[in-house]
Amino acid sequence: MNVCCLAGGRGGKLVVLFTADLHSQLLPGSDGRGGAARMATIIERQRENAGQEGAAFLLLDGGDIAMGSIFHTIFPSEAIEYRAMARLGYDAFTFGNHDFDFGLEALEEMFRSAHSKDSMMTFPALLSSNFSPLSDTQDPASFDWDFTTKGYLLLERNGVKAGLFGIMGENSFDVIGRDKERLRHTDPVQAADNAARELRQMGADYIIAISHGGTLNGDDISLAKNIKGVDLIISAHDHHLLEEPVYVAGIPIVAVGAFGKHIGKVVFESGRLESYSLLEVGPVTGEEPAMAAWVDSMYTVVKGNFMASTGVSPDDTLAMLEAEAPKRVAQDGKMPLGSSIAASYADAARKMLGKDAPEDVIGIVPYGMVRRGLQAGAVTARDAYEVLSLGENAGGFTGYPLVYAWLTGDEIRDLCEMSESIAPYLEDTRLFFSGVEYSTRWLRIPFFKVGKVTVNGKAVESEKLYMVVTGEYTARMIGLLEKESYGILSAQPKDRQGKPLLPGSLPKLHTSQGEQVPEWRAFAEYLRSLRGSF
């Protein structure tokens, strides 16, 4: 596809390959796409072609390198994702919100582990121009920012000077799940303008913003509208795939989706953006042998840790599904996989609480917490884990623990309203329930769309308290309901007697041995009880 639109820089030919939101996906997904060894084949071929053409070549990533597969379970100690990037020859990347899911100390341990284990490797530059740990409080972040991070970078390749800088968007910063209070986030527009100006003064031919902001939520659209002197915005965070560049105020925005299923390719020449294409990483792509062998060796390490931490092998079969259960929302807003996950939460609560469980237990999971679907056939413990792989629990293993609280019938209705009114614009907020059904009045304005609401077949009672079970992260996000609805909707988690619970104080589900129940483990046990389909 030829684009042939004016870019701001001057220089020779520059080939830019980019990825984003890889989320620890070093192996092909359940659909047979992606995988580091296949990526290596494509990257090396493109690097070689660029060299033969005399073009400059860059390999960049938009952040969220971690959190999404079994490999991230040893993120701090083995640094598999970062070490894979070095082997693939990445030049630079920026932070994503999920790269902080284990906290600042674990992030620093990850970087130091990588450099220690692969001391002879060249690691990509980490660029962050509007985001850093606080250093002026009584509890400063311990993360050694200067050890890893730069605001911007000028790279010269084959006579072409490429200026690069990293940006974290407002939406990304808002959803950081851990140590957010120890981080400083400044205005993306001002930071981008400053970085672009400095890079232009340094003689950059092309200036590229690597932004973990997002296009669907508007962060990178707003960025493009308000900055100057940038030739390209690589957009990440919302897993959006752009088959053609989106031009905003003359700046092209590109996005490559997630999980390494595609590699984006942009070609500049003589100040012009000549072409943009998507390179599919599919089953027909051959695996580069050295990378495949290294990934296999890392899987052996991960498998041993998984078994030691959970008592099960990631390869153990939990169930046989007769049909696929994709992460895909139907036109009516339903997704059987989401409803089944919610049902697994309610089922776990009944089992763990026994006689203390009320008659009505409602499970809730948002679309954004569901990381992948399930294929037909054998479903393993690894599959269950990777469906719900985010977060960490007190047992030291990943997976947000299940928590519970009580909401009134009116608040349950408000959650349904949020799902109907906000999800069309921000899909991750769509909620899937167990035990709750509601009708939708499609012609009504947002926040007034929900009609009849039932709980286990009975009309919801406005003042009655209903027990709700969800993941710890989701429970924290319920507090954003009032903000997202401009004060129209609200929900305040309460104890059984109706007394409000403070953020972070919701009780957790525990086994008889006193262990927390993570979301993925509840789903895994639910899968064991299935007889072929949801």
VMD Tcl script that draws the C-alpha trace (Angstrom):
set ca {
  {0.00 0.00 0.00}
  {1.51 3.32 -1.06}
  {0.72 6.29 1.10}
  {3.03 8.96 -0.33}
  {2.24 11.71 2.10}
  {4.60 14.40 3.27}
  {6.53 13.74 6.45}
  {8.48 16.35 8.29}
  {11.99 14.93 8.12}
  {14.63 14.86 5.40}
  {16.88 11.89 4.81}
  {17.51 8.60 3.05}
  {15.48 5.44 3.25}
  {14.38 4.28 6.69}
  {12.61 0.98 7.35}
  {10.84 0.76 10.72}
  {9.45 -2.53 12.05}
  {7.36 -2.32 15.19}
  {5.33 -4.38 17.64}
  {3.26 -3.54 20.71}
  {1.48 -5.20 23.62}
  {3.41 -8.46 23.27}
  {2.30 -9.52 26.76}
  {4.84 -12.30 27.26}
  {3.61 -14.21 24.20}
  {6.79 -16.06 23.30}
  {4.89 -19.09 21.99}
  {2.21 -19.09 19.30}
  {-1.29 -18.43 20.60}
  {-4.18 -20.86 20.60}
  {-5.01 -19.67 17.06}
  {-1.54 -20.69 15.86}
  {-0.36 -17.11 15.34}
  {2.57 -15.24 16.86}
  {5.59 -16.57 18.72}
  {9.10 -15.20 19.16}
  {10.74 -17.78 16.88}
  {8.43 -16.87 13.99}
  {8.91 -13.18 14.68}
  {12.67 -13.74 14.49}
  {12.32 -15.23 10.99}
  {10.42 -12.20 9.70}
  {12.61 -9.65 11.46}
  {15.86 -11.14 10.17}
  {14.50 -11.31 6.63}
  {13.41 -7.67 6.77}
  {16.70 -6.56 8.33}
  {18.64 -8.34 5.60}
  {16.46 -6.82 2.85}
  {16.95 -3.33 4.26}
  {20.70 -3.85 4.34}
  {20.76 -4.96 0.71}
  {18.83 -1.81 -0.24}
  {21.20 0.40 1.73}
  {18.34 1.48 3.99}
  {18.48 2.29 7.69}
  {16.61 -0.24 9.83}
  {14.90 0.08 13.22}
  {12.95 -2.36 15.39}
  {10.69 -0.74 18.02}
  {8.02 -1.74 20.54}
  {5.16 0.19 22.12}
  {5.18 -1.34 25.61}
  {3.40 -3.92 27.75}
  {6.09 -6.47 27.06}
  {4.89 -8.43 30.11}
  {1.75 -9.95 31.64}
  {-0.30 -12.33 29.53}
  {1.26 -15.78 29.45}
  {2.89 -18.40 31.63}
  {6.29 -16.81 30.87}
  {5.58 -13.74 32.99}
  {5.29 -15.87 36.14}
  {9.06 -15.52 36.51}
  {9.27 -11.97 35.17}
  {11.53 -10.53 37.92}
  {13.99 -13.42 38.24}
  {14.39 -14.56 34.63}
  {13.46 -11.46 32.61}
  {12.47 -13.65 29.68}
  {10.56 -10.94 27.79}
  {13.38 -8.38 27.94}
  {16.02 -10.98 27.08}
  {13.93 -12.09 24.10}
  {13.86 -8.50 22.85}
  {17.67 -8.40 22.95}
  {17.84 -11.61 20.93}
  {15.40 -10.21 18.38}
  {17.52 -7.08 18.03}
  {15.09 -4.40 19.25}
  {16.49 -0.87 19.24}
  {14.04 0.82 21.62}
  {10.72 0.48 23.41}
  {8.62 2.32 25.96}
  {6.79 1.37 29.14}
  {3.24 0.03 29.21}
  {1.01 0.03 32.28}
  {1.24 -3.75 32.71}
  {5.02 -3.60 32.91}
  {4.44 -2.28 36.45}
  {2.08 -5.05 37.58}
  {4.70 -6.56 39.90}
  {5.82 -3.19 41.28}
  {8.92 -1.03 40.97}
  {11.29 -3.27 42.91}
  {10.38 -6.29 40.79}
  {10.82 -4.21 37.63}
  {14.31 -3.19 38.67}
  {15.12 -6.80 39.58}
  {13.98 -7.82 36.11}
  {16.31 -5.38 34.37}
  {19.29 -6.32 36.52}
  {18.58 -10.05 36.11}
  {18.57 -9.65 32.33}
  {21.87 -7.80 32.21}
  {23.41 -10.30 34.62}
  {22.25 -13.41 32.75}
  {23.00 -12.00 29.28}
  {25.89 -9.65 30.00}
  {27.18 -9.87 26.42}
  {23.84 -9.02 24.79}
  {22.86 -5.57 23.52}
  {19.55 -4.58 25.09}
  {17.06 -2.10 23.61}
  {16.88 1.44 24.94}
  {13.91 2.14 27.22}
  {12.41 5.54 26.40}
  {10.11 7.48 28.73}
  {9.80 11.23 28.34}
  {6.80 11.97 30.61}
  {6.91 9.27 33.24}
  {9.31 8.54 36.11}
  {9.43 7.52 39.79}
  {8.90 10.23 42.34}
  {12.12 11.33 44.01}
  {10.94 14.16 46.23}
  {8.86 12.27 48.81}
  {9.73 10.68 52.13}
  {9.22 7.31 50.48}
  {11.05 7.68 47.16}
  {10.85 4.92 44.63}
  {13.90 2.70 44.76}
  {13.84 2.05 41.04}
  {17.15 3.11 39.48}
  {15.67 5.03 36.55}
  {19.00 6.15 35.13}
  {20.13 2.53 34.95}
  {17.61 1.75 32.25}
  {15.73 4.77 30.97}
  {16.15 7.79 28.68}
  {13.63 10.41 27.65}
  {14.64 10.38 24.00}
  {17.33 8.98 21.73}
  {18.99 9.79 18.41}
  {20.16 6.79 16.39}
  {22.15 7.07 13.17}
  {21.94 4.16 10.73}
  {23.32 4.17 7.17}
  {23.46 7.93 7.15}
  {19.89 8.40 8.43}
  {19.32 10.04 11.83}
  {16.20 8.80 13.58}
  {14.91 10.57 16.68}
  {12.90 8.43 19.08}
  {11.00 9.20 22.27}
  {8.53 7.34 24.49}
  {5.20 8.58 25.87}
  {2.71 7.11 28.34}
  {-0.89 8.26 27.80}
  {-3.33 9.41 30.46}
  {-5.48 6.30 30.15}
  {-2.48 4.00 30.54}
  {-1.30 5.78 33.65}
  {-4.79 5.71 35.18}
  {-4.93 1.90 35.05}
  {-1.52 1.11 36.53}
  {-2.35 -1.44 39.18}
  {0.60 -1.15 41.56}
  {2.93 1.58 42.88}
  {1.06 4.25 40.94}
  {1.37 6.62 43.90}
  {5.16 6.38 43.62}
  {5.20 7.51 39.99}
  {5.14 10.92 38.34}
  {3.20 11.39 35.09}
  {3.45 14.71 33.27}
  {1.54 16.18 30.34}
  {2.14 13.98 27.24}
  {1.77 16.90 24.82}
  {4.33 19.09 26.54}
  {6.76 16.20 26.91}
  {6.35 15.24 23.25}
  {6.89 18.82 22.08}
  {10.02 19.14 24.19}
  {11.45 15.81 22.97}
  {10.68 16.58 19.31}
  {12.29 19.99 19.57}
  {15.45 18.59 21.17}
  {15.73 15.82 18.60}
  {15.25 18.20 15.70}
  {18.01 20.42 17.08}
  {20.22 17.34 17.25}
  {19.73 16.88 13.51}
  {17.09 14.15 13.36}
  {15.85 13.38 9.85}
  {12.76 11.60 11.18}
  {11.14 11.81 14.60}
  {9.07 8.90 15.89}
  {6.88 8.94 18.99}
  {6.40 5.51 20.62}
  {3.20 6.03 22.59}
  {1.51 3.70 25.03}
  {-1.61 5.82 24.82}
  {-4.17 4.24 22.51}
  {-6.29 5.26 19.56}
  {-9.72 3.94 20.56}
  {-9.70 5.93 23.80}
  {-8.49 9.03 21.94}
  {-5.19 9.59 23.76}
  {-2.99 9.33 20.67}
  {-5.51 11.19 18.52}
  {-5.32 14.07 20.98}
  {-1.53 13.82 21.07}
  {-1.31 14.18 17.29}
  {-3.67 17.17 17.29}
  {-1.53 19.09 19.75}
  {2.11 18.41 18.84}
  {4.39 19.52 16.04}
  {7.52 18.19 14.37}
  {6.71 14.48 14.67}
  {6.74 12.24 11.59}
  {5.07 9.14 13.05}
  {3.17 7.99 16.14}
  {3.36 4.29 16.95}
  {0.26 3.74 19.07}
  {-0.13 0.97 21.65}
  {-2.18 0.07 24.75}
  {-5.67 -0.66 23.42}
  {-4.63 -3.62 21.21}
  {-6.08 -1.87 18.18}
  {-4.98 -2.94 14.70}
  {-4.83 -0.25 12.01}
  {-4.65 -1.62 8.49}
  {-3.97 1.89 7.18}
  {-2.42 4.90 8.91}
  {-4.80 7.37 10.52}
  {-3.72 10.92 9.70}
  {-4.40 13.53 12.38}
  {-3.15 17.07 11.79}
  {-0.86 15.62 9.14}
  {0.77 13.09 11.49}
  {0.34 9.39 10.62}
  {-0.69 7.10 13.49}
  {-0.07 3.36 13.15}
  {-1.03 0.46 15.43}
  {-0.26 -3.24 15.17}
  {-2.66 -4.92 17.60}
  {-1.28 -7.28 20.23}
  {0.41 -10.59 21.09}
  {2.88 -10.57 18.19}
  {0.31 -11.71 15.63}
  {1.50 -8.97 13.27}
  {4.62 -6.89 12.85}
  {4.10 -3.38 11.51}
  {6.32 -2.00 8.78}
  {6.73 1.66 7.84}
  {9.07 2.90 5.11}
  {10.29 6.50 4.87}
  {12.36 7.85 2.01}
  {13.55 11.39 1.24}
  {11.21 12.92 3.79}
  {8.16 10.98 2.65}
  {6.21 8.16 4.25}
  {6.30 5.79 1.31}
  {4.44 2.75 2.62}
  {2.82 1.06 5.58}
  {2.06 -2.66 5.81}
  {1.31 -5.42 8.28}
  {3.40 -8.58 8.25}
  {1.41 -11.55 9.56}
  {3.15 -13.90 11.97}
  {1.21 -17.05 11.14}
  {1.48 -20.83 10.99}
  {3.22 -20.72 7.59}
  {6.03 -18.57 9.01}
  {9.06 -20.72 9.72}
  {10.66 -20.66 13.17}
  {14.20 -19.37 13.49}
  {16.05 -22.36 15.05}
  {18.19 -20.57 17.63}
  {15.26 -18.53 18.95}
  {13.02 -21.60 19.02}
  {15.61 -23.53 21.06}
  {16.00 -20.66 23.52}
  {12.23 -20.31 24.01}
  {11.96 -24.05 24.62}
  {14.67 -23.84 27.27}
  {12.84 -20.98 28.99}
  {9.57 -22.94 28.91}
  {11.27 -25.73 30.82}
  {12.25 -23.25 33.54}
  {8.76 -21.74 33.63}
  {7.08 -25.14 33.76}
  {9.13 -26.17 36.79}
  {8.27 -22.96 38.61}
  {4.57 -23.30 37.75}
  {4.45 -26.83 39.15}
  {6.31 -25.83 42.31}
  {3.97 -22.87 42.89}
  {0.61 -24.42 42.03}
  {1.04 -28.18 42.41}
  {-0.13 -28.82 38.84}
  {1.67 -29.00 35.53}
  {0.75 -26.32 33.00}
  {0.31 -29.14 30.48}
  {-2.30 -31.00 32.57}
  {-5.65 -31.33 30.76}
  {-8.60 -29.87 32.68}
  {-11.42 -30.36 30.19}
  {-12.32 -31.20 26.61}
  {-14.33 -28.51 24.84}
  {-16.61 -29.51 21.99}
  {-16.57 -26.00 20.52}
  {-14.36 -22.93 20.55}
  {-14.95 -20.33 23.29}
  {-13.48 -17.17 21.74}
  {-12.85 -13.82 23.33}
  {-15.43 -12.22 21.06}
  {-18.51 -10.21 21.98}
  {-21.65 -11.02 20.00}
  {-23.92 -8.34 18.58}
  {-26.23 -8.70 21.59}
  {-23.32 -7.89 23.93}
  {-22.93 -11.44 25.23}
  {-19.83 -13.63 25.38}
  {-20.25 -17.20 26.70}
  {-16.63 -17.30 27.85}
  {-17.15 -14.19 29.99}
  {-20.36 -15.53 31.50}
  {-18.63 -18.82 32.34}
  {-15.75 -17.02 34.05}
  {-18.26 -15.04 36.13}
  {-20.01 -18.29 37.00}
  {-16.69 -19.77 38.15}
  {-16.25 -16.87 40.61}
  {-19.72 -17.42 42.08}
  {-19.09 -21.16 42.25}
  {-15.80 -20.59 44.10}
  {-17.55 -18.35 46.63}
  {-20.20 -20.96 47.37}
  {-17.55 -23.63 47.86}
  {-15.20 -21.52 50.00}
  {-17.87 -19.87 52.16}
  {-20.12 -22.91 52.52}
  {-23.04 -22.17 54.84}
  {-22.03 -18.50 55.01}
  {-22.72 -18.01 51.30}
  {-26.07 -16.27 50.66}
  {-28.69 -17.64 48.28}
  {-27.84 -15.08 45.59}
  {-24.18 -14.83 44.60}
  {-23.26 -12.70 41.59}
  {-19.99 -13.18 39.72}
  {-18.61 -10.32 37.61}
  {-15.72 -10.13 35.15}
  {-14.93 -7.27 32.73}
  {-13.90 -7.89 29.14}
  {-10.49 -6.30 29.78}
  {-9.54 -8.95 32.34}
  {-10.17 -11.78 29.85}
  {-6.87 -12.04 28.01}
  {-7.61 -14.73 25.41}
  {-10.15 -17.31 24.30}
  {-10.13 -21.11 24.28}
  {-9.91 -23.41 21.31}
  {-12.00 -26.57 20.93}
  {-10.38 -29.74 22.25}
  {-8.11 -30.22 25.24}
  {-7.94 -27.27 27.67}
  {-4.86 -27.27 29.89}
  {-3.96 -25.53 33.15}
  {-1.78 -23.21 31.08}
  {-4.83 -22.28 28.97}
  {-6.89 -21.48 32.06}
  {-4.07 -19.42 33.48}
  {-3.53 -17.44 30.30}
  {-7.23 -16.57 30.06}
  {-6.95 -14.77 33.43}
  {-3.25 -14.11 33.83}
  {-3.11 -10.60 35.26}
  {-2.10 -9.57 38.75}
  {-0.48 -11.12 41.79}
  {-1.74 -12.69 45.01}
  {-0.37 -13.10 48.51}
  {0.94 -16.57 47.72}
  {3.67 -14.98 45.61}
  {2.23 -16.34 42.38}
  {0.50 -14.33 39.71}
  {-3.27 -13.94 39.41}
  {-5.51 -11.40 41.16}
  {-7.28 -12.92 44.18}
  {-11.06 -13.11 44.31}
  {-12.76 -10.67 46.66}
  {-16.37 -10.23 47.66}
  {-18.67 -7.50 48.93}
  {-22.32 -6.51 48.90}
  {-24.05 -4.03 46.59}
  {-27.65 -2.84 46.57}
  {-30.01 -3.74 43.77}
  {-29.81 -0.16 42.49}
  {-26.02 -0.43 42.37}
  {-26.26 -3.69 40.44}
  {-28.46 -1.83 37.96}
  {-25.81 0.92 37.74}
  {-23.15 -1.66 36.86}
  {-25.41 -2.92 34.07}
  {-25.85 0.68 32.88}
  {-22.09 1.15 32.79}
  {-21.65 -1.96 30.72}
  {-24.27 -0.85 28.20}
  {-23.29 2.83 28.01}
  {-19.50 2.93 28.31}
  {-18.47 -0.37 26.70}
  {-19.39 0.70 23.13}
  {-16.64 3.31 23.46}
  {-14.29 1.48 25.83}
  {-14.74 -2.27 25.31}
  {-12.61 -3.30 28.29}
  {-15.32 -1.97 30.63}
  {-18.00 -4.36 29.33}
  {-19.15 -6.56 32.20}
  {-20.23 -10.19 32.12}
  {-22.39 -11.45 34.96}
  {-23.38 -14.71 36.56}
  {-26.91 -14.63 37.92}
  {-27.86 -11.22 36.48}
  {-29.97 -10.66 33.37}
  {-31.25 -7.35 32.05}
  {-33.05 -5.89 29.06}
  {-31.70 -2.99 27.02}
  {-33.65 -0.01 25.72}
  {-31.46 0.76 22.72}
  {-32.96 4.16 21.85}
  {-32.37 5.65 25.30}
  {-29.46 8.01 25.99}
  {-26.33 6.68 27.75}
  {-26.71 5.75 31.42}
  {-30.48 5.31 31.00}
  {-30.50 2.27 28.71}
  {-31.20 -0.60 31.10}
  {-34.76 -1.85 31.53}
  {-35.77 -4.85 33.65}
  {-33.01 -6.38 35.82}
  {-33.30 -9.84 37.39}
  {-31.08 -11.75 39.80}
  {-31.41 -15.51 39.43}
  {-34.75 -15.03 37.68}
  {-36.27 -12.65 40.28}
  {-36.77 -8.92 39.77}
  {-33.95 -7.00 41.43}
  {-34.91 -5.24 44.68}
  {-33.59 -1.68 44.90}
  {-32.46 -1.69 48.54}
  {-31.65 -5.38 48.97}
  {-27.98 -6.27 49.42}
  {-26.54 -8.77 46.96}
  {-23.20 -10.53 47.30}
  {-20.81 -9.82 44.41}
  {-17.60 -11.78 43.70}
  {-14.90 -10.47 41.39}
  {-11.15 -10.00 41.08}
  {-9.33 -7.55 43.32}
  {-8.36 -5.27 40.43}
  {-11.91 -5.14 39.09}
  {-13.20 -4.26 42.55}
  {-10.86 -1.28 42.66}
  {-12.12 -0.13 39.28}
  {-15.73 -0.07 40.55}
  {-14.72 3.12 42.32}
  {-14.24 4.79 38.92}
  {-17.89 4.24 38.01}
  {-19.04 7.65 39.24}
  {-16.21 9.44 37.40}
  {-16.83 7.62 34.11}
  {-20.56 8.34 34.24}
  {-20.14 12.03 35.18}
  {-21.74 11.41 38.58}
  {-24.85 9.65 37.25}
  {-23.91 6.12 38.36}
  {-22.21 4.88 41.52}
  {-21.44 1.75 43.50}
  {-20.01 1.51 47.02}
  {-18.88 -1.95 48.14}
  {-20.25 -2.84 51.59}
  {-20.05 -5.59 54.18}
  {-22.94 -7.93 54.87}
  {-24.57 -5.43 57.20}
  {-24.36 -2.61 54.66}
  {-21.38 -0.78 56.15}
  {-19.17 0.79 53.43}
  {-15.80 -0.88 52.86}
  {-12.70 1.18 52.21}
  {-10.74 0.65 48.97}
  {-8.40 -2.29 49.36}
  {-10.26 -3.69 52.38}
  {-12.64 -6.09 50.63}
  {-12.47 -9.62 52.10}
  {-10.79 -12.27 49.97}
  {-11.87 -15.82 49.34}
  {-9.61 -18.40 51.02}
  {-9.31 -22.16 50.81}
  {-9.58 -24.34 53.90}
  {-5.77 -24.17 54.05}
  {-5.95 -20.36 54.26}
  {-4.69 -19.71 50.72}
  {-6.14 -16.96 48.55}
  {-8.14 -18.05 45.50}
  {-6.86 -16.34 42.34}
  {-9.23 -15.73 39.43}
  {-7.52 -18.20 37.12}
  {-7.58 -21.01 39.71}
  {-11.33 -20.60 40.23}
  {-11.81 -20.81 36.47}
  {-9.53 -23.85 36.24}
  {-11.60 -25.71 38.85}
  {-14.77 -24.74 37.04}
  {-13.38 -26.14 33.80}
  {-12.81 -29.49 35.52}
  {-16.56 -29.71 36.14}
  {-17.53 -29.11 32.50}
  {-18.90 -31.81 30.27}
  {-17.75 -30.58 26.90}
  {-19.10 -27.04 26.48}
  {-20.06 -23.84 28.27}
}
mol new
graphics top color blue
foreach p $ca { graphics top sphere $p radius 0.5 }
foreach p [lrange $ca 0 end-1] q [lrange $ca 1 end] { graphics top cylinder $p $q radius 0.2 }
display resetview
